[in-house]
Amino acid sequence: MNIENIKIKKKSLILDISNIEKKNKCNIYKIINILSKRSNIIKNNLRIEFNKKKKFFLTNNNEFKEFFLNKEQIEISKIFEKLPKSTLISIFELLNNNIDYYNN
């Protein structure tokens, strides 16, 4: 997942549930289940990516046992804080037909 490509400008969203059900050909409970699973995947991917970038700038100062912050770590943290929540990303993926799922 590329975090630079995630750009959602809206922080609030109004969804028409009946249109979503008709479009996806399943009931709202299955859609919520799909969105929750996709949201967890996105959240875990973002966490892994954040930890990789954070480790790159990590300093080993165990002698003083103090907490040191690099400017790079602060900037990376700010970037990840500005990202939208994983649930909002998954909803936009569903609305843009970027989620593939199978009905049994």
N, CA, C and O atoms as CSV, one atom per row, in Angstrom:
chain,resi,resn,atom,element,x,y,z
A,1,MET,N,N,0.842,-1.174,0.000
A,1,MET,CA,C,0.000,0.000,0.000
A,1,MET,C,C,0.884,1.233,0.000
A,1,MET,O,O,1.849,1.324,0.760
A,2,ASN,N,N,0.551,2.158,-0.842
A,2,ASN,CA,C,1.327,3.382,-0.938
A,2,ASN,C,C,0.576,4.497,-0.211
A,2,ASN,O,O,-0.526,4.875,-0.609
A,3,ILE,N,N,1.174,5.015,0.845
A,3,ILE,CA,C,0.456,5.994,1.663
A,3,ILE,C,C,0.348,7.347,0.985
A,3,ILE,O,O,-0.520,8.148,1.333
A,4,GLU,N,N,1.208,7.608,0.031
A,4,GLU,CA,C,1.139,8.902,-0.646
A,4,GLU,C,C,-0.077,9.010,-1.559
A,4,GLU,O,O,-0.524,10.112,-1.878
A,5,ASN,N,N,-0.613,7.860,-1.981
A,5,ASN,CA,C,-1.767,7.862,-2.879
A,5,ASN,C,C,-3.098,7.978,-2.151
A,5,ASN,O,O,-4.142,8.123,-2.787
A,6,ILE,N,N,-3.070,7.916,-0.833
A,6,ILE,CA,C,-4.303,7.992,-0.057
A,6,ILE,C,C,-4.641,9.457,0.175
A,6,ILE,O,O,-4.023,10.126,1.002
A,7,LYS,N,N,-5.617,9.939,-0.555
A,7,LYS,CA,C,-6.046,11.327,-0.404
A,7,LYS,C,C,-7.558,11.367,-0.413
A,7,LYS,O,O,-8.186,11.304,-1.470
A,8,ILE,N,N,-8.130,11.471,0.750
A,8,ILE,CA,C,-9.573,11.595,0.893
A,8,ILE,C,C,-9.819,12.937,1.550
A,8,ILE,O,O,-9.371,13.178,2.671
A,9,LYS,N,N,-10.516,13.797,0.868
A,9,LYS,CA,C,-10.691,15.155,1.374
A,9,LYS,C,C,-11.849,15.261,2.351
A,9,LYS,O,O,-11.827,16.108,3.244
A,10,LYS,N,N,-12.839,14.432,2.200
A,10,LYS,CA,C,-14.006,14.514,3.068
A,10,LYS,C,C,-13.728,13.803,4.379
A,10,LYS,O,O,-13.193,12.695,4.398
A,11,LYS,N,N,-14.093,14.446,5.461
A,11,LYS,CA,C,-13.978,13.818,6.773
A,11,LYS,C,C,-15.313,13.254,7.237
A,11,LYS,O,O,-15.354,12.418,8.139
A,12,SER,N,N,-16.389,13.697,6.637
A,12,SER,CA,C,-17.700,13.142,6.942
A,12,SER,C,C,-18.348,12.687,5.635
A,12,SER,O,O,-18.069,13.224,4.563
A,13,LEU,N,N,-19.201,11.704,5.749
A,13,LEU,CA,C,-19.747,11.086,4.557
A,13,LEU,C,C,-21.180,10.636,4.828
A,13,LEU,O,O,-21.471,10.069,5.881
A,14,ILE,N,N,-22.056,10.887,3.888
A,14,ILE,CA,C,-23.447,10.428,3.974
A,14,ILE,C,C,-23.615,9.332,2.929
A,14,ILE,O,O,-23.383,9.545,1.739
A,15,LEU,N,N,-24.019,8.165,3.394
A,15,LEU,CA,C,-24.169,7.023,2.508
A,15,LEU,C,C,-25.632,6.679,2.317
A,15,LEU,O,O,-26.417,6.704,3.265
A,16,ASP,N,N,-25.987,6.362,1.097
A,16,ASP,CA,C,-27.326,5.862,0.802
A,16,ASP,C,C,-27.259,4.338,0.808
A,16,ASP,O,O,-26.761,3.721,-0.134
A,17,ILE,N,N,-27.762,3.751,1.868
A,17,ILE,CA,C,-27.601,2.319,2.097
A,17,ILE,C,C,-28.336,1.496,1.036
A,17,ILE,O,O,-27.832,0.464,0.592
A,18,SER,N,N,-29.502,1.940,0.640
A,18,SER,CA,C,-30.265,1.166,-0.348
A,18,SER,C,C,-29.536,1.099,-1.691
A,18,SER,O,O,-29.548,0.061,-2.353
A,19,ASN,N,N,-28.905,2.197,-2.092
A,19,ASN,CA,C,-28.141,2.176,-3.342
A,19,ASN,C,C,-26.912,1.285,-3.233
A,19,ASN,O,O,-26.546,0.605,-4.191
A,20,ILE,N,N,-26.286,1.288,-2.086
A,20,ILE,CA,C,-25.109,0.449,-1.882
A,20,ILE,C,C,-25.510,-1.024,-1.925
A,20,ILE,O,O,-24.794,-1.848,-2.493
A,21,GLU,N,N,-26.648,-1.353,-1.326
A,21,GLU,CA,C,-27.133,-2.738,-1.356
A,21,GLU,C,C,-27.460,-3.182,-2.786
A,21,GLU,O,O,-27.124,-4.296,-3.188
A,22,LYS,N,N,-28.109,-2.313,-3.540
A,22,LYS,CA,C,-28.453,-2.653,-4.913
A,22,LYS,C,C,-27.207,-2.783,-5.779
A,22,LYS,O,O,-27.105,-3.688,-6.608
A,23,LYS,N,N,-26.282,-1.889,-5.583
A,23,LYS,CA,C,-25.064,-1.883,-6.389
A,23,LYS,C,C,-24.205,-3.118,-6.126
A,23,LYS,O,O,-23.638,-3.696,-7.053
A,24,ASN,N,N,-24.112,-3.518,-4.859
A,24,ASN,CA,C,-23.251,-4.643,-4.498
A,24,ASN,C,C,-23.983,-5.976,-4.450
A,24,ASN,O,O,-23.353,-7.020,-4.277
A,25,LYS,N,N,-25.302,-5.958,-4.601
A,25,LYS,CA,C,-26.133,-7.158,-4.677
A,25,LYS,C,C,-26.017,-8.034,-3.436
A,25,LYS,O,O,-25.998,-9.261,-3.533
A,26,CYS,N,N,-25.942,-7.411,-2.291
A,26,CYS,CA,C,-25.988,-8.150,-1.026
A,26,CYS,C,C,-26.514,-7.217,0.057
A,26,CYS,O,O,-26.585,-6.004,-0.136
A,27,ASN,N,N,-26.881,-7.792,1.196
A,27,ASN,CA,C,-27.490,-6.970,2.231
A,27,ASN,C,C,-26.438,-6.167,2.999
A,27,ASN,O,O,-25.234,-6.376,2.844
A,28,ILE,N,N,-26.918,-5.260,3.815
A,28,ILE,CA,C,-26.042,-4.306,4.480
A,28,ILE,C,C,-25.130,-4.991,5.499
A,28,ILE,O,O,-24.024,-4.514,5.752
A,29,TYR,N,N,-25.574,-6.093,6.080
A,29,TYR,CA,C,-24.754,-6.786,7.078
A,29,TYR,C,C,-23.520,-7.410,6.443
A,29,TYR,O,O,-22.438,-7.396,7.031
A,30,LYS,N,N,-23.679,-7.947,5.264
A,30,LYS,CA,C,-22.518,-8.482,4.549
A,30,LYS,C,C,-21.575,-7.357,4.137
A,30,LYS,O,O,-20.354,-7.507,4.183
A,31,ILE,N,N,-22.146,-6.245,3.740
A,31,ILE,CA,C,-21.311,-5.098,3.347
A,31,ILE,C,C,-20.513,-4.588,4.537
A,31,ILE,O,O,-19.331,-4.269,4.406
A,32,ILE,N,N,-21.155,-4.511,5.694
A,32,ILE,CA,C,-20.446,-4.068,6.900
A,32,ILE,C,C,-19.342,-5.056,7.257
A,32,ILE,O,O,-18.256,-4.650,7.669
A,33,ASN,N,N,-19.608,-6.326,7.105
A,33,ASN,CA,C,-18.603,-7.340,7.368
A,33,ASN,C,C,-17.412,-7.191,6.416
A,33,ASN,O,O,-16.258,-7.265,6.840
A,34,ILE,N,N,-17.696,-6.984,5.148
A,34,ILE,CA,C,-16.642,-6.787,4.152
A,34,ILE,C,C,-15.821,-5.547,4.479
A,34,ILE,O,O,-14.592,-5.571,4.413
A,35,LEU,N,N,-16.509,-4.464,4.832
A,35,LEU,CA,C,-15.799,-3.217,5.160
A,35,LEU,C,C,-14.946,-3.356,6.420
A,35,LEU,O,O,-13.850,-2.799,6.487
A,36,SER,N,N,-15.425,-4.076,7.395
A,36,SER,CA,C,-14.634,-4.241,8.620
A,36,SER,C,C,-13.382,-5.070,8.355
A,36,SER,O,O,-12.312,-4.761,8.881
A,37,LYS,N,N,-13.506,-6.119,7.544
A,37,LYS,CA,C,-12.331,-6.925,7.214
A,37,LYS,C,C,-11.320,-6.110,6.399
A,37,LYS,O,O,-10.115,-6.178,6.640
A,38,ARG,N,N,-11.821,-5.352,5.447
A,38,ARG,CA,C,-10.917,-4.523,4.633
A,38,ARG,C,C,-10.269,-3.435,5.480
A,38,ARG,O,O,-9.095,-3.118,5.289
A,39,SER,N,N,-11.011,-2.871,6.399
A,39,SER,CA,C,-10.479,-1.844,7.283
A,39,SER,C,C,-9.355,-2.395,8.156
A,39,SER,O,O,-8.345,-1.723,8.368
A,40,ASN,N,N,-9.525,-3.605,8.657
A,40,ASN,CA,C,-8.469,-4.233,9.457
A,40,ASN,C,C,-7.219,-4.494,8.631
A,40,ASN,O,O,-6.105,-4.333,9.129
A,41,ILE,N,N,-7.388,-4.890,7.390
A,41,ILE,CA,C,-6.244,-5.112,6.511
A,41,ILE,C,C,-5.500,-3.806,6.268
A,41,ILE,O,O,-4.271,-3.768,6.328
A,42,ILE,N,N,-6.241,-2.738,5.996
A,42,ILE,CA,C,-5.623,-1.433,5.760
A,42,ILE,C,C,-4.884,-0.956,7.001
A,42,ILE,O,O,-3.760,-0.460,6.918
A,43,LYS,N,N,-5.526,-1.110,8.144
A,43,LYS,CA,C,-4.916,-0.681,9.405
A,43,LYS,C,C,-3.614,-1.425,9.668
A,43,LYS,O,O,-2.618,-0.816,10.060
A,44,ASN,N,N,-3.616,-2.719,9.458
A,44,ASN,CA,C,-2.410,-3.507,9.681
A,44,ASN,C,C,-1.306,-3.153,8.692
A,44,ASN,O,O,-0.134,-3.097,9.064
A,45,ASN,N,N,-1.672,-2.916,7.438
A,45,ASN,CA,C,-0.673,-2.518,6.442
A,45,ASN,C,C,-0.064,-1.166,6.774
A,45,ASN,O,O,1.144,-0.977,6.629
A,46,LEU,N,N,-0.887,-0.228,7.217
A,46,LEU,CA,C,-0.365,1.085,7.598
A,46,LEU,C,C,0.544,0.981,8.819
A,46,LEU,O,O,1.561,1.670,8.901
A,47,ARG,N,N,0.182,0.133,9.752
A,47,ARG,CA,C,1.010,-0.052,10.940
A,47,ARG,C,C,2.366,-0.652,10.579
A,47,ARG,O,O,3.394,-0.219,11.099
A,48,ILE,N,N,2.374,-1.639,9.696
A,48,ILE,CA,C,3.629,-2.254,9.266
A,48,ILE,C,C,4.496,-1.243,8.529
A,48,ILE,O,O,5.705,-1.169,8.752
A,49,GLU,N,N,3.874,-0.469,7.653
A,49,GLU,CA,C,4.626,0.534,6.894
A,49,GLU,C,C,5.180,1.620,7.812
A,49,GLU,O,O,6.308,2.077,7.625
A,50,PHE,N,N,4.396,2.030,8.794
A,50,PHE,CA,C,4.858,3.033,9.751
A,50,PHE,C,C,6.046,2.514,10.558
A,50,PHE,O,O,7.023,3.235,10.762
A,51,ASN,N,N,5.966,1.283,11.009
A,51,ASN,CA,C,7.060,0.713,11.794
A,51,ASN,C,C,8.331,0.554,10.965
A,51,ASN,O,O,9.433,0.737,11.483
A,52,LYS,N,N,8.188,0.215,9.683
A,52,LYS,CA,C,9.367,0.125,8.818
A,52,LYS,C,C,10.043,1.477,8.667
A,52,LYS,O,O,11.266,1.587,8.757
A,53,LYS,N,N,9.245,2.492,8.438
A,53,LYS,CA,C,9.822,3.830,8.271
A,53,LYS,C,C,10.389,4.357,9.577
A,53,LYS,O,O,11.393,5.069,9.582
A,54,LYS,N,N,9.754,4.012,10.672
A,54,LYS,CA,C,10.229,4.463,11.969
A,54,LYS,C,C,11.558,3.796,12.326
A,54,LYS,O,O,12.445,4.449,12.875
A,55,LYS,N,N,11.706,2.519,12.025
A,55,LYS,CA,C,12.947,1.809,12.325
A,55,LYS,C,C,14.115,2.337,11.515
A,55,LYS,O,O,15.265,2.263,11.948
A,56,PHE,N,N,13.821,2.864,10.353
A,56,PHE,CA,C,14.880,3.394,9.511
A,56,PHE,C,C,15.586,4.569,10.191
A,56,PHE,O,O,16.794,4.742,10.033
A,57,PHE,N,N,14.842,5.365,10.937
A,57,PHE,CA,C,15.410,6.540,11.605
A,57,PHE,C,C,15.649,6.321,13.096
A,57,PHE,O,O,15.912,7.274,13.829
A,58,LEU,N,N,15.561,5.095,13.536
A,58,LEU,CA,C,15.698,4.796,14.954
A,58,LEU,C,C,17.152,4.954,15.397
A,58,LEU,O,O,18.071,4.540,14.690
A,59,THR,N,N,17.355,5.552,16.567
A,59,THR,CA,C,18.694,5.704,17.136
A,59,THR,C,C,18.805,4.847,18.377
A,59,THR,O,O,17.839,4.674,19.120
A,60,ASN,N,N,19.980,4.318,18.592
A,60,ASN,CA,C,20.217,3.482,19.763
A,60,ASN,C,C,20.982,4.281,20.808
A,60,ASN,O,O,22.203,4.417,20.726
A,61,ASN,N,N,20.277,4.794,21.766
A,61,ASN,CA,C,20.874,5.524,22.879
A,61,ASN,C,C,20.446,4.876,24.187
A,61,ASN,O,O,19.774,5.493,25.014
A,62,ASN,N,N,20.837,3.644,24.357
A,62,ASN,CA,C,20.437,2.909,25.552
A,62,ASN,C,C,21.272,3.286,26.766
A,62,ASN,O,O,20.902,2.959,27.894
A,63,GLU,N,N,22.377,3.960,26.559
A,63,GLU,CA,C,23.247,4.318,27.674
A,63,GLU,C,C,22.571,5.322,28.606
A,63,GLU,O,O,22.672,5.207,29.827
A,64,PHE,N,N,21.900,6.284,28.040
A,64,PHE,CA,C,21.299,7.337,28.853
A,64,PHE,C,C,19.874,6.996,29.280
A,64,PHE,O,O,19.338,7.596,30.212
A,65,LYS,N,N,19.280,6.054,28.611
A,65,LYS,CA,C,17.905,5.640,28.876
A,65,LYS,C,C,16.941,6.823,28.857
A,65,LYS,O,O,16.059,6.949,29.706
A,66,GLU,N,N,17.131,7.656,27.895
A,66,GLU,CA,C,16.234,8.783,27.680
A,66,GLU,C,C,15.551,8.594,26.339
A,66,GLU,O,O,15.990,7.830,25.480
A,67,PHE,N,N,14.502,9.296,26.208
A,67,PHE,CA,C,13.730,9.185,24.987
A,67,PHE,C,C,14.127,10.311,24.043
A,67,PHE,O,O,13.894,11.485,24.328
A,68,PHE,N,N,14.723,9.945,22.924
A,68,PHE,CA,C,15.153,10.924,21.936
A,68,PHE,C,C,14.278,10.810,20.697
A,68,PHE,O,O,13.908,9.713,20.279
A,69,LEU,N,N,13.958,11.944,20.125
A,69,LEU,CA,C,13.180,11.970,18.897
A,69,LEU,C,C,13.984,12.647,17.795
A,69,LEU,O,O,14.574,13.711,17.981
A,70,ASN,N,N,13.984,12.008,16.677
A,70,ASN,CA,C,14.575,12.617,15.500
A,70,ASN,C,C,13.545,13.499,14.822
A,70,ASN,O,O,12.341,13.300,14.982
A,71,LYS,N,N,14.013,14.449,14.084
A,71,LYS,CA,C,13.092,15.278,13.302
A,71,LYS,C,C,12.398,14.433,12.238
A,71,LYS,O,O,11.232,14.662,11.919
A,72,GLU,N,N,13.117,13.461,11.693
A,72,GLU,CA,C,12.530,12.598,10.678
A,72,GLU,C,C,11.394,11.755,11.256
A,72,GLU,O,O,10.370,11.551,10.604
A,73,GLN,N,N,11.584,11.270,12.482
A,73,GLN,CA,C,10.525,10.487,13.121
A,73,GLN,C,C,9.282,11.333,13.358
A,73,GLN,O,O,8.157,10.863,13.184
A,74,ILE,N,N,9.488,12.560,13.748
A,74,ILE,CA,C,8.359,13.462,13.972
A,74,ILE,C,C,7.609,13.716,12.673
A,74,ILE,O,O,6.379,13.724,12.657
A,75,GLU,N,N,8.342,13.923,11.582
A,75,GLU,CA,C,7.705,14.170,10.287
A,75,GLU,C,C,6.928,12.945,9.802
A,75,GLU,O,O,5.833,13.078,9.257
A,76,ILE,N,N,7.489,11.770,9.999
A,76,ILE,CA,C,6.789,10.545,9.605
A,76,ILE,C,C,5.510,10.383,10.423
A,76,ILE,O,O,4.467,10.004,9.892
A,77,SER,N,N,5.600,10.672,11.707
A,77,SER,CA,C,4.413,10.574,12.562
A,77,SER,C,C,3.331,11.558,12.124
A,77,SER,O,O,2.145,11.227,12.138
A,78,LYS,N,N,3.729,12.746,11.744
A,78,LYS,CA,C,2.754,13.740,11.279
A,78,LYS,C,C,2.075,13.291,10.000
A,78,LYS,O,O,0.874,13.499,9.822
A,79,ILE,N,N,2.834,12.681,9.116
A,79,ILE,CA,C,2.249,12.189,7.861
A,79,ILE,C,C,1.190,11.129,8.148
A,79,ILE,O,O,0.108,11.155,7.561
A,80,PHE,N,N,1.496,10.202,9.044
A,80,PHE,CA,C,0.551,9.133,9.350
A,80,PHE,C,C,-0.638,9.635,10.152
A,80,PHE,O,O,-1.726,9.068,10.051
A,81,GLU,N,N,-0.460,10.670,10.935
A,81,GLU,CA,C,-1.591,11.230,11.676
A,81,GLU,C,C,-2.577,11.928,10.752
A,81,GLU,O,O,-3.773,11.968,11.042
A,82,LYS,N,N,-2.098,12.473,9.651
A,82,LYS,CA,C,-2.970,13.187,8.716
A,82,LYS,C,C,-3.763,12.247,7.818
A,82,LYS,O,O,-4.718,12.674,7.169
A,83,LEU,N,N,-3.388,10.990,7.773
A,83,LEU,CA,C,-4.107,10.038,6.936
A,83,LEU,C,C,-5.515,9.804,7.473
A,83,LEU,O,O,-5.732,9.855,8.683
A,84,PRO,N,N,-6.461,9.552,6.593
A,84,PRO,CA,C,-7.815,9.245,7.068
A,84,PRO,C,C,-7.852,7.886,7.759
A,84,PRO,O,O,-6.951,7.063,7.596
A,85,LYS,N,N,-8.889,7.675,8.517
A,85,LYS,CA,C,-9.057,6.407,9.222
A,85,LYS,C,C,-9.249,5.269,8.220
A,85,LYS,O,O,-9.714,5.474,7.098
A,86,SER,N,N,-8.888,4.091,8.647
A,86,SER,CA,C,-8.962,2.934,7.750
A,86,SER,C,C,-10.394,2.601,7.353
A,86,SER,O,O,-10.623,2.085,6.259
A,87,THR,N,N,-11.359,2.886,8.218
A,87,THR,CA,C,-12.753,2.632,7.859
A,87,THR,C,C,-13.207,3.545,6.723
A,87,THR,O,O,-13.929,3.116,5.823
A,88,LEU,N,N,-12.788,4.785,6.771
A,88,LEU,CA,C,-13.148,5.720,5.707
A,88,LEU,C,C,-12.492,5.326,4.383
A,88,LEU,O,O,-13.104,5.451,3.323
A,89,ILE,N,N,-11.277,4.861,4.446
A,89,ILE,CA,C,-10.586,4.401,3.236
A,89,ILE,C,C,-11.319,3.199,2.644
A,89,ILE,O,O,-11.501,3.116,1.430
A,90,SER,N,N,-11.734,2.276,3.493
A,90,SER,CA,C,-12.430,1.085,2.981
A,90,SER,C,C,-13.788,1.445,2.375
A,90,SER,O,O,-14.198,0.842,1.383
A,91,ILE,N,N,-14.482,2.411,2.954
A,91,ILE,CA,C,-15.767,2.853,2.379
A,91,ILE,C,C,-15.557,3.467,1.007
A,91,ILE,O,O,-16.312,3.183,0.077
A,92,PHE,N,N,-14.544,4.300,0.872
A,92,PHE,CA,C,-14.274,4.893,-0.434
A,92,PHE,C,C,-13.839,3.848,-1.446
A,92,PHE,O,O,-14.148,3.972,-2.632
A,93,GLU,N,N,-13.130,2.824,-1.001
A,93,GLU,CA,C,-12.772,1.744,-1.912
A,93,GLU,C,C,-14.015,0.993,-2.375
A,93,GLU,O,O,-14.117,0.616,-3.542
A,94,LEU,N,N,-14.946,0.777,-1.476
A,94,LEU,CA,C,-16.190,0.103,-1.858
A,94,LEU,C,C,-16.987,0.951,-2.846
A,94,LEU,O,O,-17.524,0.425,-3.820
A,95,LEU,N,N,-17.066,2.238,-2.606
A,95,LEU,CA,C,-17.825,3.117,-3.500
A,95,LEU,C,C,-17.177,3.241,-4.870
A,95,LEU,O,O,-17.862,3.483,-5.863
A,96,ASN,N,N,-15.855,3.075,-4.929
A,96,ASN,CA,C,-15.146,3.164,-6.203
A,96,ASN,C,C,-14.907,1.800,-6.842
A,96,ASN,O,O,-14.143,1.683,-7.800
A,97,ASN,N,N,-15.561,0.770,-6.310
A,97,ASN,CA,C,-15.454,-0.605,-6.820
A,97,ASN,C,C,-14.024,-1.125,-6.812
A,97,ASN,O,O,-13.607,-1.810,-7.746
A,98,ASN,N,N,-13.285,-0.812,-5.783
A,98,ASN,CA,C,-11.911,-1.293,-5.657
A,98,ASN,C,C,-11.807,-2.496,-4.726
A,98,ASN,O,O,-10.709,-3.010,-4.512
A,99,ILE,N,N,-12.909,-2.949,-4.177
A,99,ILE,CA,C,-12.906,-4.108,-3.292
A,99,ILE,C,C,-13.557,-5.267,-4.027
A,99,ILE,O,O,-14.675,-5.153,-4.528
A,100,ASP,N,N,-12.849,-6.374,-4.082
A,100,ASP,CA,C,-13.401,-7.586,-4.690
A,100,ASP,C,C,-13.835,-8.531,-3.582
A,100,ASP,O,O,-13.077,-8.789,-2.647
A,101,TYR,N,N,-15.023,-9.034,-3.682
A,101,TYR,CA,C,-15.550,-9.996,-2.716
A,101,TYR,C,C,-16.453,-10.970,-3.452
A,101,TYR,O,O,-16.885,-10.723,-4.578
A,102,TYR,N,N,-16.724,-12.077,-2.787
A,102,TYR,CA,C,-17.534,-13.121,-3.394
A,102,TYR,C,C,-18.743,-13.416,-2.538
A,102,TYR,O,O,-18.642,-13.523,-1.316
A,103,ASN,N,N,-19.886,-13.547,-3.182
A,103,ASN,CA,C,-21.105,-13.955,-2.497
A,103,ASN,C,C,-21.229,-15.467,-2.565
A,103,ASN,O,O,-21.015,-16.067,-3.619
A,104,ASN,N,N,-21.571,-16.073,-1.455
A,104,ASN,CA,C,-21.768,-17.520,-1.437
A,104,ASN,C,C,-23.160,-17.874,-1.886
A,104,ASN,O,O,-23.511,-19.053,-1.935
